[in-house]
Amino acid sequence: MKMIILQDILYIVLLIGLSIPLGIYIYKVMTGQNVFLTRMLVPVENGIYKLMGVKSDEEMGAKRYALSALIFSGIGFIFLWFVQMLQGLLPFNAAGIKGTSWHLAFNTAASFVSNTNWQAYSGETGLTYLTQFLGLTVQNFVSAATGIAVLFALTRGFVVREKKTIGSFWVDLTRTTLYVLLPLSIILAIVLVSQGVVQTFGPYKDAAMLENGAAQTIPLGPAASQIAIKQLGTNGGGFFGANSAFPLENPTAFSNLLQVLSILLIPASLCVTFGKAVKDSSQGRVIYIAMMLLFAVSLIAVTASEQFTAPDFTGAAASASMEGKEVIHGTGASSLWAVATTAASNGSVNAMHDSFTPLGGMVLMFLMQLGEIVFGGVGSGLYGMLAFVLLTVFIAGLMVGRTPEYLGKKVEPYDMKMVCLLVLVPPLVTLIGTAAAVSMPAASSWLTNSGAHGFSEILYAFSSMGNNNGSAFAGFNANTVFTNVTGGIIMLLARFIPMTAAIYLAGNMAGKKTVAGGEGTLSTSDTMFAGLLIGVIFIIGALSFLPALALGPIADYFTM
């Protein structure tokens, strides 16, 4: 247990230590300042603008910014949908894989375009190399960059005064991809290859087994390049079906540390970036602290549950719950990864969450159900948390009878309508999807387990899709027409309705005057506000999901 505690402390120290300089770097990139890559990448950046027919200093209003993001994502969605169905006719098909069904292709396209990366297929048997690197890896980059771009549009809304514009989507998208995601991914991919992660276009290999001389086919592919951005961009879609529990995707303890650190690195860094951008580092710090406290409490709860509440089998050599976990990781590294991947909208796994104890699985589920705002997805996590910040400010204002303000901008009815869309759409589509699934006559045939645990498998699946996480509880047959179509629609709604609301919130905030704070102005940069913010987050989450959790993991705990 001591080693697990030291591991978790080391992880948090490394995360904070790396996120501060990276956050400052991202701030400089997104505000057009020179960085060490500027001289090398400016010609490339300008060439991209010229190719797209845009100017580096152009400005967009909220409507144009939102349309640009939606149209760009829509084109990517259609392209990826057709690539999957036609992959059997396209090159780089080392295993001779046929095209997917239309409904599976629809679900996967919706999943990767929405930065969810939910997978109802196994990569080594379901998709070709071309689909993986041209379809999925590209969307891993641009869906992550889109989230960061929207965050910066919202940040500008708080910063500028009486303006009708919030920046350019195309400039934000280009700079994020070129200066942040690509360099980090190249570095991480090279290090992962050094650890044994596979990166090749060669065909699958047959290897002789020690037992009976039988042969086993070893799947290969250009995995390291996709794994790097899947973690850094909080995407999470595994190149292979077992995701980061697969030896060729996550072979060593060091590769495990690098990958789990990458999951939260950019989301944590963006808190620092936000503080720099609004010219008040304490604003970013209080959000960072609130996120870190929620993360730490969740990590303690899951680790303790996996270590101490496992079923006690007579004659068992160990008391910790090792079912569904790799021996190389144990309960400590498995719990850390599980909390990181569900706190962020990452969804990659190095252990099977279906095998976690009921209380451990409930915490993972609840982290997603909060709306993926405990660090969350790159960009989307922070603009989701900012919606909760505005909601907290609004509630506090009602308590004292003052017009709520945040960063010198008054929070008015239109802003709260956008905040409600940001906060309430994910739980709404999650619960509707869960209700629809359990009402289907064939629902029981989709499950490995029955009773409370079977319900947990459905609730987890739709919590994952409805909050753009992508991790799977397992034990649930997701590749059905109902789940693929319903899940695809849910993922698109959960991504693009809140995103559009954030953009329009940015546009409305940008047009406002800045008002001077007075003695009665609520401070949003102290520990009291952090506590109030955490309280509001828990209240919203508990009111939304406590009844469903009582039917699932809580009932599972008492009947185990």
C-alpha positions as CSV (number, residue, x, y, z in Angstrom):
1,M,0.0,0.0,0.0
2,K,2.9,2.3,0.7
3,M,4.1,1.9,-2.9
4,I,0.7,2.8,-4.2
5,I,0.6,6.0,-2.1
6,L,4.1,7.0,-3.3
7,Q,3.1,6.2,-6.9
8,D,0.0,8.5,-6.6
9,I,2.0,11.3,-5.0
10,L,4.7,11.1,-7.7
11,Y,2.0,11.2,-10.4
12,I,0.3,14.3,-9.0
13,V,3.7,16.1,-8.5
14,L,4.7,15.3,-12.0
15,L,1.4,16.4,-13.4
16,I,1.5,19.8,-11.6
17,G,5.2,20.3,-12.4
18,L,4.7,19.7,-16.1
19,S,1.3,21.4,-16.5
20,I,2.6,24.8,-15.3
21,P,5.2,25.4,-18.1
22,L,3.0,23.8,-20.7
23,G,0.1,26.0,-19.7
24,I,2.3,29.1,-20.1
25,Y,3.5,27.8,-23.5
26,I,-0.1,27.2,-24.7
27,Y,-1.1,30.7,-23.6
28,K,1.8,32.2,-25.7
29,V,0.8,30.1,-28.7
30,M,-2.9,31.0,-28.6
31,T,-2.2,34.7,-28.1
32,G,0.2,34.9,-31.1
33,Q,3.4,35.3,-29.1
34,N,6.7,33.9,-30.2
35,V,7.7,30.5,-28.8
36,F,10.8,28.3,-29.6
37,L,8.9,26.7,-32.5
38,T,7.8,29.9,-34.1
39,R,10.6,30.3,-36.6
40,M,10.2,26.7,-37.8
41,L,6.4,26.6,-37.9
42,V,5.3,30.0,-39.0
43,P,5.9,29.3,-42.8
44,V,3.9,26.1,-42.4
45,E,1.2,28.0,-40.5
46,N,1.0,30.7,-43.1
47,G,0.9,28.1,-45.9
48,I,-2.1,26.4,-44.2
49,Y,-3.9,29.7,-44.0
50,K,-3.2,30.4,-47.7
51,L,-4.4,27.0,-48.6
52,M,-7.7,27.5,-46.7
53,G,-8.1,31.0,-47.9
54,V,-8.2,32.7,-44.5
55,K,-6.2,35.5,-42.8
56,S,-4.3,35.0,-39.6
57,D,-5.9,38.2,-38.2
58,E,-9.5,37.5,-39.2
59,E,-12.3,37.7,-36.6
60,M,-15.6,35.8,-36.4
61,G,-18.8,36.4,-34.5
62,A,-20.4,33.6,-32.5
63,K,-22.6,32.5,-35.3
64,R,-19.9,32.2,-37.9
65,Y,-17.5,30.6,-35.3
66,A,-20.1,28.0,-34.4
67,L,-21.0,27.3,-38.1
68,S,-17.3,26.8,-38.9
69,A,-16.8,24.3,-36.1
70,L,-20.0,22.4,-36.9
71,I,-19.4,22.3,-40.7
72,F,-15.7,21.2,-40.2
73,S,-16.8,18.4,-37.8
74,G,-19.7,17.4,-40.2
75,I,-17.3,17.0,-43.1
76,G,-15.0,14.9,-41.0
77,F,-17.9,12.8,-39.8
78,I,-19.1,12.0,-43.4
79,F,-15.6,11.2,-44.6
80,L,-14.9,8.8,-41.7
81,W,-18.3,7.1,-42.1
82,F,-17.6,6.3,-45.8
83,V,-14.0,5.3,-45.3
84,Q,-15.0,2.6,-42.8
85,M,-17.7,1.1,-45.1
86,L,-15.3,1.2,-48.1
87,Q,-12.1,0.1,-46.3
88,G,-12.2,-3.4,-47.9
89,L,-11.6,-1.8,-51.3
90,L,-8.9,0.6,-50.1
91,P,-5.1,0.1,-49.6
92,F,-3.2,-0.6,-46.4
93,N,-5.4,-3.5,-45.6
94,A,-2.8,-6.0,-44.3
95,A,-5.3,-8.4,-42.7
96,G,-7.8,-8.4,-45.6
97,I,-10.6,-6.8,-43.4
98,K,-13.9,-6.0,-45.0
99,G,-15.9,-2.8,-44.8
100,T,-18.0,-2.3,-41.6
101,S,-21.8,-2.2,-41.4
102,W,-23.4,1.2,-42.0
103,H,-24.6,1.4,-38.3
104,L,-21.2,0.5,-36.8
105,A,-19.5,3.0,-39.2
106,F,-22.1,5.7,-38.2
107,N,-21.4,5.0,-34.5
108,T,-17.6,5.1,-34.9
109,A,-17.6,8.2,-37.0
110,A,-19.9,10.0,-34.4
111,S,-17.6,8.7,-31.7
112,F,-14.3,10.0,-33.0
113,V,-15.6,13.3,-34.4
114,S,-17.2,14.1,-31.0
115,N,-13.9,13.2,-29.2
116,T,-15.7,10.3,-27.4
117,N,-13.8,7.4,-29.0
118,W,-16.3,4.9,-27.9
119,Q,-15.5,1.6,-29.7
120,A,-18.1,-1.1,-30.6
121,Y,-15.4,-2.9,-32.6
122,S,-12.0,-4.5,-32.0
123,G,-9.3,-2.6,-33.9
124,E,-7.2,-5.5,-35.0
125,T,-10.1,-7.4,-36.6
126,G,-12.5,-4.6,-37.5
127,L,-10.5,-1.7,-39.1
128,T,-7.7,-1.5,-41.6
129,Y,-4.4,0.4,-41.2
130,L,-5.8,3.1,-43.5
131,T,-9.0,3.6,-41.5
132,Q,-6.9,3.8,-38.3
133,F,-4.3,6.4,-39.4
134,L,-6.3,8.4,-42.0
135,G,-9.6,8.3,-40.3
136,L,-9.2,7.8,-36.6
137,T,-5.8,9.4,-35.9
138,V,-6.7,12.5,-37.9
139,Q,-10.0,12.9,-35.9
140,N,-8.0,12.4,-32.7
141,F,-6.0,15.5,-33.6
142,V,-8.8,17.8,-35.0
143,S,-11.5,16.9,-32.5
144,A,-9.1,17.7,-29.7
145,A,-8.0,20.9,-31.4
146,T,-11.7,21.9,-31.8
147,G,-12.3,21.6,-28.1
148,I,-9.3,23.8,-27.3
149,A,-10.3,26.3,-30.0
150,V,-13.8,26.7,-28.4
151,L,-12.3,27.1,-25.0
152,F,-10.2,30.0,-26.3
153,A,-13.3,31.6,-27.9
154,L,-15.0,31.5,-24.5
155,T,-11.9,32.8,-22.8
156,R,-11.8,35.8,-25.2
157,G,-15.5,36.4,-24.4
158,F,-14.5,37.1,-20.8
159,V,-11.4,39.1,-21.7
160,V,-12.6,41.5,-24.5
161,R,-15.1,44.4,-23.9
162,E,-17.9,45.5,-26.2
163,K,-16.8,43.4,-29.2
164,K,-18.8,41.4,-31.6
165,T,-16.1,38.9,-32.4
166,I,-14.4,36.1,-30.5
167,G,-11.4,35.2,-32.8
168,S,-11.1,32.8,-35.8
169,F,-12.0,29.1,-35.5
170,W,-9.5,28.3,-38.3
171,V,-6.6,30.1,-36.7
172,D,-7.4,28.6,-33.3
173,L,-7.6,25.1,-34.9
174,T,-4.4,25.5,-36.8
175,R,-2.3,26.8,-34.0
176,T,-3.5,24.2,-31.5
177,T,-2.7,21.4,-33.9
178,L,0.6,22.7,-35.2
179,Y,2.2,24.1,-32.1
180,V,0.7,22.0,-29.3
181,L,-0.7,18.6,-30.3
182,L,1.7,17.6,-33.1
183,P,5.0,18.3,-31.3
184,L,3.9,16.6,-28.1
185,S,2.6,13.6,-30.0
186,I,5.8,13.2,-32.0
187,I,7.8,13.2,-28.8
188,L,5.5,10.8,-27.0
189,A,5.3,8.4,-30.0
190,I,9.1,8.2,-30.2
191,V,9.4,7.4,-26.5
192,L,6.6,4.8,-26.7
193,V,8.3,3.1,-29.6
194,S,11.5,2.9,-27.5
195,Q,9.4,1.0,-24.9
196,G,8.1,-1.6,-27.4
197,V,4.9,-0.1,-28.7
198,V,4.5,-1.3,-32.2
199,Q,4.7,1.2,-35.2
200,T,4.8,-0.5,-38.6
201,F,2.8,-0.9,-41.9
202,G,3.9,-4.5,-42.1
203,P,1.5,-7.5,-42.2
204,Y,0.4,-9.4,-39.1
205,K,2.9,-12.1,-38.0
206,D,2.4,-15.7,-37.0
207,A,4.3,-16.8,-34.0
208,A,4.8,-20.4,-32.8
209,M,3.5,-21.0,-29.3
210,L,5.4,-23.0,-26.7
211,E,2.5,-25.3,-26.0
212,N,1.8,-27.9,-28.7
213,G,3.6,-25.9,-31.3
214,A,0.4,-24.1,-32.2
215,A,0.6,-20.7,-34.1
216,Q,-0.8,-17.4,-32.9
217,T,-1.4,-14.4,-35.1
218,I,0.2,-11.2,-33.7
219,P,-1.6,-8.1,-34.9
220,L,0.6,-5.1,-35.8
221,G,0.2,-1.7,-37.3
222,P,1.0,2.0,-36.9
223,A,-0.1,2.0,-33.3
224,A,2.4,4.3,-31.4
225,S,1.4,7.4,-33.5
226,Q,-2.2,6.9,-32.7
227,I,-1.7,6.0,-29.0
228,A,0.3,9.3,-28.4
229,I,-2.5,11.5,-29.6
230,K,-5.2,9.3,-28.2
231,Q,-3.8,10.1,-24.7
232,L,-2.7,13.7,-25.2
233,G,-6.0,14.6,-26.9
234,T,-8.2,12.8,-24.3
235,N,-9.4,10.6,-27.1
236,G,-8.8,7.2,-25.7
237,G,-9.7,4.9,-28.6
238,G,-7.4,1.9,-28.6
239,F,-5.6,0.8,-31.7
240,F,-6.2,-2.8,-30.5
241,G,-9.4,-4.1,-28.9
242,A,-7.9,-4.5,-25.4
243,N,-6.8,-0.9,-25.5
244,S,-3.9,0.0,-23.1
245,A,-4.2,-3.4,-21.4
246,F,-2.7,-4.9,-24.6
247,P,1.1,-5.6,-24.5
248,L,1.9,-4.0,-27.9
249,E,0.0,-0.8,-26.9
250,N,1.3,-0.5,-23.3
251,P,4.2,-2.9,-22.7
252,T,6.0,-1.5,-19.7
253,A,5.5,0.2,-16.4
254,F,7.3,3.3,-17.8
255,S,5.0,3.4,-20.9
256,N,2.1,3.1,-18.5
257,L,3.3,6.1,-16.5
258,L,3.8,8.2,-19.6
259,Q,0.4,7.4,-21.0
260,V,-1.6,8.0,-17.8
261,L,0.3,11.3,-17.3
262,S,-0.5,12.3,-20.9
263,I,-4.2,11.8,-20.2
264,L,-4.4,14.8,-17.8
265,L,-1.5,16.9,-19.0
266,I,-3.2,19.2,-21.4
267,P,-6.5,19.6,-19.5
268,A,-4.5,20.5,-16.3
269,S,-2.3,22.9,-18.3
270,L,-5.3,24.7,-19.7
271,C,-6.2,25.8,-16.2
272,V,-2.9,27.6,-16.1
273,T,-3.5,29.0,-19.6
274,F,-6.9,30.3,-18.6
275,G,-5.5,32.2,-15.6
276,K,-2.8,33.8,-17.8
277,A,-5.3,34.7,-20.5
278,V,-7.7,36.5,-18.2
279,K,-4.8,38.3,-16.5
280,D,-5.5,36.8,-13.1
281,S,-3.7,33.5,-12.4
282,S,-5.7,33.0,-9.2
283,Q,-8.8,32.4,-11.3
284,G,-7.2,29.5,-13.1
285,R,-5.6,28.3,-9.8
286,V,-9.0,28.0,-8.0
287,I,-10.4,25.9,-10.8
288,Y,-7.2,23.8,-10.9
289,I,-7.5,23.2,-7.1
290,A,-11.2,22.3,-7.3
291,M,-10.5,19.8,-10.1
292,M,-7.5,18.3,-8.2
293,L,-9.4,17.9,-5.0
294,L,-12.2,16.1,-6.8
295,F,-9.6,13.9,-8.6
296,A,-7.7,13.1,-5.4
297,V,-10.8,12.2,-3.4
298,S,-11.9,9.9,-6.3
299,L,-8.5,8.3,-6.5
300,I,-8.5,7.6,-2.8
301,A,-12.0,6.1,-3.0
302,V,-11.3,3.8,-6.0
303,T,-7.9,2.7,-4.7
304,A,-9.3,1.9,-1.3
305,S,-12.2,0.0,-2.7
306,E,-10.1,-2.1,-5.0
307,Q,-7.5,-2.8,-2.3
308,F,-9.8,-3.5,0.7
309,T,-13.4,-4.3,-0.4
310,A,-12.7,-7.2,-2.8
311,P,-14.8,-10.4,-2.1
312,D,-13.0,-12.7,0.4
313,F,-12.5,-16.1,-1.1
314,T,-11.4,-18.9,1.1
315,G,-7.8,-19.8,0.5
316,A,-7.1,-16.8,-1.7
317,A,-3.5,-15.6,-1.5
318,A,-4.3,-11.9,-1.9
319,S,-7.2,-9.7,-0.6
320,A,-7.0,-7.0,-3.3
321,S,-9.2,-7.2,-6.3
322,M,-7.0,-8.4,-9.1
323,E,-9.8,-9.6,-11.4
324,G,-9.6,-7.9,-14.8
325,K,-6.3,-6.2,-14.0
326,E,-2.8,-6.8,-15.4
327,V,-0.2,-8.1,-12.9
328,I,2.3,-5.6,-14.1
329,H,0.0,-2.8,-13.0
330,G,-1.7,-4.2,-9.9
331,T,-4.6,-2.4,-8.2
332,G,-2.6,0.8,-7.7
333,A,-1.7,1.7,-11.3
334,S,-5.0,0.3,-12.5
335,S,-7.0,2.5,-10.1
336,L,-4.9,5.5,-11.0
337,W,-5.5,5.0,-14.7
338,A,-9.2,4.3,-14.2
339,V,-9.8,7.5,-12.3
340,A,-7.6,9.6,-14.7
341,T,-9.4,8.2,-17.8
342,T,-12.9,8.8,-16.4
343,A,-12.0,12.2,-14.9
344,A,-10.8,13.3,-18.3
345,S,-13.0,12.4,-21.3
346,N,-10.3,10.0,-22.3
347,G,-11.8,6.5,-22.1
348,S,-8.7,4.4,-22.6
349,V,-8.3,1.5,-20.1
350,N,-5.4,-0.6,-18.8
351,A,-7.9,-2.8,-16.8
352,M,-11.4,-4.0,-17.3
353,H,-13.8,-1.6,-15.4
354,D,-16.5,-4.2,-15.3
355,S,-14.3,-6.2,-12.9
356,F,-13.9,-3.3,-10.5
357,T,-15.7,-3.6,-7.2
358,P,-19.2,-2.0,-7.1
359,L,-18.0,1.1,-5.1
360,G,-14.9,1.5,-7.3
361,G,-17.0,1.2,-10.5
362,M,-19.6,3.7,-9.1
363,V,-16.9,6.4,-8.6
364,L,-15.7,5.9,-12.2
365,M,-19.3,6.2,-13.4
366,F,-20.0,9.3,-11.3
367,L,-16.9,11.1,-12.5
368,M,-18.3,10.8,-16.0
369,Q,-21.8,11.7,-14.9
370,L,-20.6,15.0,-13.4
371,G,-20.2,16.1,-17.1
372,E,-16.5,15.4,-17.6
373,I,-15.4,18.6,-15.8
374,V,-12.8,17.1,-13.4
375,F,-10.1,18.1,-15.9
376,G,-12.3,16.6,-18.6
377,G,-11.5,16.7,-22.3
378,V,-9.0,19.0,-23.8
379,G,-10.8,22.3,-23.9
380,S,-14.3,20.9,-23.4
381,G,-13.5,20.0,-19.8
382,L,-12.6,23.5,-18.9
383,Y,-15.4,25.2,-20.7
384,G,-17.8,22.7,-19.0
385,M,-16.2,23.6,-15.6
386,L,-16.6,27.4,-16.5
387,A,-20.3,26.7,-16.9
388,F,-20.4,25.4,-13.4
389,V,-18.4,28.4,-12.2
390,L,-21.1,30.7,-13.7
391,L,-23.8,28.6,-12.2
392,T,-22.1,28.9,-8.8
393,V,-21.8,32.6,-9.2
394,F,-25.4,32.9,-10.2
395,I,-26.6,30.9,-7.2
396,A,-24.4,32.9,-4.8
397,G,-25.8,36.1,-6.3
398,L,-29.3,34.9,-5.6
399,M,-28.5,34.2,-2.0
400,V,-27.3,37.7,-1.3
401,G,-29.6,39.6,-3.7
402,R,-26.9,40.9,-6.0
403,T,-26.5,40.7,-9.8
404,P,-23.9,37.9,-10.3
405,E,-20.6,38.9,-11.9
406,Y,-17.7,36.9,-13.1
407,L,-14.4,38.5,-14.3
408,G,-16.1,41.8,-14.3
409,K,-18.9,40.7,-16.6
410,K,-22.5,40.5,-15.4
411,V,-24.1,37.1,-15.6
412,E,-27.6,37.6,-17.2
413,P,-30.5,35.4,-18.2
414,Y,-29.2,34.7,-21.7
415,D,-25.9,33.5,-20.2
416,M,-27.7,31.2,-17.8
417,K,-29.7,29.7,-20.7
418,M,-26.4,28.7,-22.4
419,V,-25.0,27.5,-19.0
420,C,-28.1,25.2,-18.6
421,L,-27.5,23.7,-22.0
422,L,-23.9,23.1,-21.1
423,V,-24.7,21.5,-17.8
424,L,-28.0,19.7,-18.4
425,V,-27.7,18.2,-21.9
426,P,-25.2,15.4,-21.0
427,P,-27.2,14.0,-18.0
428,L,-30.4,14.3,-20.0
429,V,-29.2,12.3,-23.0
430,T,-27.5,9.8,-20.7
431,L,-30.6,9.0,-18.7
432,I,-32.9,8.9,-21.8
433,G,-30.4,6.5,-23.5
434,T,-30.3,4.3,-20.5
435,A,-34.1,4.2,-20.1
436,A,-34.5,3.4,-23.8
437,A,-31.9,0.6,-23.6
438,V,-33.4,-1.2,-20.6
439,S,-36.8,-0.9,-22.2
440,M,-35.7,-2.9,-25.3
441,P,-37.0,-6.5,-25.3
442,A,-33.5,-7.8,-26.3
443,A,-31.7,-5.9,-23.6
444,S,-31.0,-8.9,-21.4
445,S,-29.4,-10.7,-24.3
446,W,-26.8,-7.9,-24.7
447,L,-25.5,-8.4,-21.2
448,T,-23.0,-10.7,-19.6
449,N,-24.5,-10.2,-16.1
450,S,-28.0,-9.9,-14.8
451,G,-29.5,-7.9,-11.9
452,A,-27.9,-4.8,-10.5
453,H,-24.6,-5.4,-12.2
454,G,-26.2,-5.9,-15.6
455,F,-28.0,-2.6,-15.1
456,S,-24.7,-1.0,-14.2
457,E,-23.2,-2.2,-17.5
458,I,-26.0,-0.4,-19.4
459,L,-25.8,2.7,-17.2
460,Y,-22.0,2.9,-17.6
461,A,-22.2,2.5,-21.4
462,F,-24.6,5.4,-21.8
463,S,-22.9,7.5,-19.2
464,S,-19.7,7.0,-21.3
465,M,-21.4,8.0,-24.6
466,G,-23.6,10.7,-23.1
467,N,-20.6,12.5,-21.6
468,N,-18.1,11.9,-24.4
469,N,-15.8,9.6,-22.4
470,G,-15.7,6.5,-24.5
471,S,-14.5,3.9,-21.9
472,A,-16.5,0.7,-21.6
473,F,-17.6,-1.2,-18.6
474,A,-17.5,-4.3,-20.7
475,G,-20.0,-7.1,-20.4
476,F,-22.3,-5.1,-22.8
477,N,-22.7,-6.1,-26.4
478,A,-22.6,-2.6,-28.0
479,N,-22.5,-3.6,-31.7
480,T,-26.2,-3.7,-32.3
481,V,-28.3,-1.5,-34.6
482,F,-30.0,0.1,-31.6
483,T,-26.9,0.9,-29.6
484,N,-24.9,2.0,-32.6
485,V,-27.6,4.4,-33.9
486,T,-28.9,5.6,-30.5
487,G,-25.4,5.9,-29.1
488,G,-24.1,7.8,-32.2
489,I,-26.9,10.3,-31.9
490,I,-26.3,10.7,-28.2
491,M,-22.6,11.3,-28.6
492,L,-23.2,14.0,-31.3
493,L,-25.8,15.8,-29.1
494,A,-23.7,15.6,-26.0
495,R,-20.7,17.1,-27.9
496,F,-22.1,19.7,-30.2
497,I,-25.1,21.2,-28.2
498,P,-22.8,22.2,-25.3
499,M,-20.1,23.3,-27.7
500,T,-22.4,25.6,-29.6
501,A,-23.8,26.9,-26.3
502,A,-20.2,27.7,-25.2
503,I,-19.6,29.6,-28.4
504,Y,-22.8,31.7,-28.1
505,L,-22.0,32.3,-24.4
506,A,-18.6,33.6,-25.5
507,G,-20.2,35.9,-28.1
508,N,-22.7,37.3,-25.5
509,M,-19.9,37.9,-22.9
510,A,-17.7,39.6,-25.5
511,G,-20.3,42.3,-26.2
512,K,-20.6,43.3,-22.5
513,K,-18.9,46.1,-20.6
514,T,-16.6,45.4,-17.7
515,V,-18.0,46.5,-14.4
516,A,-15.7,47.4,-11.5
517,G,-15.9,45.1,-8.5
518,G,-17.1,46.4,-5.2
519,E,-17.2,45.3,-1.5
520,G,-20.2,43.1,-2.2
521,T,-18.7,41.4,-5.2
522,L,-18.2,37.6,-4.7
523,S,-14.6,36.6,-4.8
524,T,-14.1,33.8,-7.3
525,S,-10.4,33.2,-6.5
526,D,-10.4,32.0,-2.9
527,T,-10.9,28.6,-1.1
528,M,-14.4,29.5,-0.1
529,F,-15.4,29.8,-3.7
530,A,-13.6,26.5,-4.5
531,G,-15.7,24.8,-1.8
532,L,-18.9,26.3,-3.1
533,L,-18.1,25.3,-6.6
534,I,-17.4,21.7,-5.6
535,G,-20.7,21.7,-3.6
536,V,-22.7,22.8,-6.6
537,I,-21.1,20.2,-8.8
538,F,-21.9,17.4,-6.4
539,I,-25.5,18.6,-5.9
540,I,-26.1,18.7,-9.7
541,G,-24.5,15.2,-10.1
542,A,-26.4,13.7,-7.1
543,L,-29.8,15.1,-8.1
544,S,-29.3,13.8,-11.7
545,F,-27.9,10.3,-11.1
546,L,-28.4,9.1,-7.5
547,P,-31.6,7.2,-8.3
548,A,-29.9,5.4,-11.2
549,L,-26.8,4.7,-9.2
550,A,-29.0,3.2,-6.4
551,L,-30.4,0.7,-8.9
552,G,-26.9,-0.1,-10.3
553,P,-23.6,-0.1,-8.3
554,I,-25.1,0.7,-4.9
555,A,-27.6,-2.2,-5.1
556,D,-24.7,-4.3,-6.6
557,Y,-22.6,-3.6,-3.5
558,F,-25.3,-4.7,-1.0
559,T,-26.1,-7.9,-3.0
560,M,-22.5,-8.9,-3.9
